[in-house]
Amino acid sequence: MMNIAALVQSLRCSLLHIERKLLQAAGLPLERHLAPALAVSGPGLRPQLDREEELEEQRDGLLWMANNMEPCLECGHLKQKHTMCGFCYAKVSKETGRIRQQMKAMEGGPLGAPMVETVVLYEGETPSELDKDKRIVERARKRPAWFS
């Protein structure tokens, strides 16, 4: 029984012999540096039909239509359902960042925050009776319609 190394060696010799015959038939000189260029590489076995069907299904699944998109009710940009629009999120993030900066300036540092709730009051708003024990941050601008 032949081992694998001997089998590979005999196949290699056979291929080299076939290449030599092809070069002679084509009338080309027998140059050893061209011999490896004529070797054909490719898969040894064809995939099974079941595997081909699986691959085809995978290719079909690469592109799909997003059915969970809708326009934002506030600004009209497209967004995913049940999530906040990226444009509106940026607006809210910018406003809350400004509020945090104002709170940081009032406190004088990260460890000076009082242990009470914080209420943000915009221009023209007055604190209610429920807000008397809370920290009040006053903003010198009108309350945005989306900020409630």
KALIN-V677459 format. One record per residue. SS is DSSP state (A for helix, B for strand, O for the rest). PHI is phi in whole degrees, 0 to 359 (none if undefined). BURIAL is + if it has 16 or more other C-alpha atoms within 10 Angstrom, else -. Layout:
ss=SS phi=PHI burial=BURIAL
ss=SS phi=PHI burial=BURIAL
This chain:
ss=O phi=none burial=-
ss=O phi=278 burial=-
ss=O phi=274 burial=-
ss=A phi=294 burial=-
ss=A phi=298 burial=-
ss=A phi=292 burial=-
ss=A phi=295 burial=-
ss=A phi=296 burial=-
ss=A phi=297 burial=-
ss=A phi=291 burial=-
ss=A phi=296 burial=-
ss=A phi=297 burial=-
ss=A phi=297 burial=-
ss=A phi=296 burial=-
ss=A phi=295 burial=-
ss=A phi=297 burial=+
ss=A phi=296 burial=-
ss=A phi=295 burial=-
ss=A phi=299 burial=+
ss=A phi=300 burial=+
ss=A phi=296 burial=-
ss=A phi=295 burial=-
ss=A phi=296 burial=+
ss=A phi=293 burial=-
ss=A phi=292 burial=-
ss=A phi=279 burial=-
ss=O phi=81 burial=-
ss=O phi=270 burial=-
ss=O phi=292 burial=-
ss=O phi=279 burial=-
ss=O phi=253 burial=-
ss=A phi=289 burial=-
ss=A phi=284 burial=-
ss=A phi=273 burial=-
ss=A phi=300 burial=-
ss=A phi=292 burial=-
ss=A phi=289 burial=-
ss=A phi=272 burial=-
ss=O phi=289 burial=-
ss=O phi=256 burial=-
ss=O phi=247 burial=-
ss=O phi=175 burial=-
ss=O phi=293 burial=-
ss=O phi=288 burial=-
ss=O phi=233 burial=-
ss=O phi=280 burial=-
ss=O phi=294 burial=-
ss=O phi=290 burial=-
ss=A phi=298 burial=-
ss=A phi=299 burial=-
ss=A phi=294 burial=-
ss=A phi=297 burial=-
ss=A phi=295 burial=-
ss=A phi=298 burial=-
ss=A phi=297 burial=-
ss=A phi=295 burial=-
ss=A phi=296 burial=-
ss=A phi=295 burial=-
ss=A phi=295 burial=-
ss=A phi=293 burial=-
ss=O phi=278 burial=-
ss=O phi=292 burial=-
ss=O phi=250 burial=-
ss=O phi=218 burial=-
ss=O phi=275 burial=-
ss=O phi=281 burial=-
ss=O phi=261 burial=-
ss=O phi=254 burial=-
ss=B phi=252 burial=-
ss=B phi=207 burial=-
ss=B phi=284 burial=-
ss=O phi=291 burial=+
ss=O phi=286 burial=-
ss=O phi=275 burial=-
ss=O phi=244 burial=-
ss=O phi=93 burial=-
ss=O phi=290 burial=-
ss=B phi=287 burial=-
ss=B phi=210 burial=+
ss=B phi=282 burial=-
ss=O phi=298 burial=-
ss=O phi=65 burial=-
ss=O phi=229 burial=-
ss=O phi=273 burial=-
ss=O phi=298 burial=+
ss=A phi=296 burial=-
ss=A phi=293 burial=+
ss=A phi=293 burial=+
ss=A phi=298 burial=-
ss=A phi=296 burial=-
ss=A phi=297 burial=-
ss=A phi=295 burial=-
ss=A phi=297 burial=-
ss=A phi=295 burial=-
ss=A phi=293 burial=-
ss=A phi=293 burial=-
ss=A phi=296 burial=-
ss=A phi=294 burial=-
ss=A phi=296 burial=+
ss=A phi=297 burial=-
ss=A phi=297 burial=-
ss=A phi=293 burial=-
ss=A phi=295 burial=+
ss=A phi=295 burial=-
ss=A phi=293 burial=-
ss=A phi=291 burial=-
ss=A phi=282 burial=-
ss=O phi=86 burial=-
ss=O phi=159 burial=-
ss=O phi=287 burial=-
ss=O phi=262 burial=-
ss=O phi=263 burial=-
ss=O phi=285 burial=-
ss=O phi=288 burial=-
ss=O phi=268 burial=-
ss=O phi=231 burial=-
ss=O phi=292 burial=-
ss=B phi=244 burial=-
ss=B phi=238 burial=-
ss=B phi=258 burial=-
ss=B phi=246 burial=+
ss=O phi=263 burial=-
ss=O phi=302 burial=-
ss=O phi=87 burial=-
ss=O phi=255 burial=-
ss=O phi=241 burial=-
ss=O phi=289 burial=-
ss=O phi=272 burial=-
ss=A phi=292 burial=-
ss=A phi=290 burial=-
ss=A phi=267 burial=-
ss=O phi=289 burial=-
ss=O phi=264 burial=-
ss=O phi=253 burial=-
ss=B phi=284 burial=+
ss=B phi=248 burial=+
ss=B phi=249 burial=+
ss=B phi=260 burial=+
ss=O phi=255 burial=+
ss=O phi=268 burial=-
ss=O phi=205 burial=-
ss=O phi=287 burial=-
ss=O phi=293 burial=-
ss=O phi=296 burial=-
ss=O phi=296 burial=-
ss=O phi=274 burial=-
ss=O phi=262 burial=-
ss=O phi=234 burial=-
